[in-house]
Amino acid sequence: MKRAQSVRIDLASDTLTKPTHGMREAIAAAEVGDDVYLEDPTVRALEDRVAELLGKEDALYVPSGSQGNLIGIRLHCGPGDELLAEADCHIIRYEQASYAQLLGIASQVVAGENGILHAEQLVGRIRPQEMHSPQTRLLCLENTHNFGGGRIQPYKTVETICNWAAAEGLKRHLDGARLFNAVVATGIPAHKWAQHFDTVSVCFSKGLGAPVGSALCGTREAMGRARWHRKAFGGGMRQAGVIAAGALYALDHHIERLAEDHAKAQVLADAIRQTDGLCLQGDQVDTNIVCFTVDTKHGTAVEFCSRLSEHGVRVLPVGPQLVRAVTHMDVSLAEAKETAALLQSPNGT
Ligand SMILES: *Cc1c(COP(=O)(O)O)cnc(C)c1O
């Protein structure tokens, strides 16, 4: 991804956030040890904190959300097994099919509506237990849904889908990279969302604003095995307290403020609704991701984004006519308003 020197307002992703002064102080002060020897007190404190927030017995700090998902899948499936997932979820779309590359696991995808699944769509998807079929073992959900435009899989549907999966004997994994966005937007606490899943991964390096890392959580027994798999995937880290301190700081200081990112996204959404030739994907913005299509009279998505970049604003083309803007803590409300004005008049006229 090429980053023009002149980008002033960068809405490409919420991964772009840089550690704040307070976070850097916490990082500088972190007590550390060798975490592969279980001797890093800051990593331990982070894992305890995440487990408590998500109502699980234990948690494991991992270098990335992709690795958290991969380990979660590894816990529940082996070669010849199959996972069920939404067609455009991160695990399917953005993780190189690592479950297939590295683990010999198959996938069956079901297309949701802007990423949102309904229980009826899953009925009948489980393979028969016979000679010709992979064995369906795992259901993966994503909340909020990244490619769906930050949409929240509604709590009731999570409950219904997971109850169905449990009754069918499937394990459940939640890719909760942006679960805290759903928590703040709905007021439903993280542990309530998490109770429907065997394993949950959450990212600290998205809207929470930490520099590195994700956590996977589940039972103590599962996290013991997860720690073992993490080492095989090259994820055993030494004085990781340095980065874990940023994640701990983020949990203390940056959860509630996600509401500000959601408000900034609404400013963009309103501008898009008012602009001829722009159309909000699904006509709805739930959290901090704003996906919209541009009519060909504005040119292609690439052309539209390149016009905005001339004004120092970066948004990303994610399809031929589809554009994505993500709000985060390093873009102010004033900058969101400036972007909104530009969206309504992308030629600066
Ligand atoms: C960002 C993200 C991940 C993890 O990405 P990494 O870059 O591997 O940390 C996983 N799931 C979703 C939905 C994401 O948006």
Ligand as a Chemical Component Dictionary entry (heavy atoms), coordinates in Angstrom:
data_LIG
# 
_chem_comp.id                   LIG 
_chem_comp.type                 NON-POLYMER 
_chem_comp.pdbx_formal_charge   0 
_chem_comp.three_letter_code    LIG 
# 
loop_
_chem_comp_atom.comp_id 
_chem_comp_atom.atom_id 
_chem_comp_atom.alt_atom_id 
_chem_comp_atom.type_symbol 
_chem_comp_atom.charge 
_chem_comp_atom.model_Cartn_x 
_chem_comp_atom.model_Cartn_y 
_chem_comp_atom.model_Cartn_z 
_chem_comp_atom.pdbx_ordinal 
LIG C1 C1 C 0 -7.730  -6.925  11.549 1  
LIG C2 C2 C 0 -8.587  -8.094  11.689 2  
LIG C3 C3 C 0 -8.064  -9.333  12.104 3  
LIG C4 C4 C 0 -6.625  -9.569  12.424 4  
LIG O1 O1 O 0 -5.718  -8.939  11.635 5  
LIG P1 P1 P 0 -4.150  -8.942  11.929 6  
LIG O2 O2 O 0 -3.663  -7.952  10.957 7  
LIG O3 O3 O 0 -3.691  -10.321 11.699 8  
LIG O4 O4 O 0 -3.964  -8.528  13.373 9  
LIG C5 C5 C 0 -8.949  -10.373 12.245 10 
LIG N1 N1 N 0 -10.250 -10.217 12.008 11 
LIG C6 C6 C 0 -10.784 -9.052  11.627 12 
LIG C7 C7 C 0 -12.251 -8.949  11.410 13 
LIG C8 C8 C 0 -9.973  -7.949  11.435 14 
LIG O5 O5 O 0 -10.517 -6.795  11.045 15 
# 
loop_
_chem_comp_bond.comp_id 
_chem_comp_bond.atom_id_1 
_chem_comp_bond.atom_id_2 
_chem_comp_bond.value_order 
_chem_comp_bond.pdbx_ordinal 
LIG C1 C2 SING 1  
LIG C2 C3 SING 2  
LIG C2 C8 DOUB 3  
LIG C3 C4 SING 4  
LIG C3 C5 DOUB 5  
LIG C4 O1 SING 6  
LIG O1 P1 SING 7  
LIG P1 O2 DOUB 8  
LIG P1 O3 SING 9  
LIG P1 O4 SING 10 
LIG C5 N1 SING 11 
LIG N1 C6 DOUB 12 
LIG C6 C7 SING 13 
LIG C6 C8 SING 14 
LIG C8 O5 SING 15 
# 
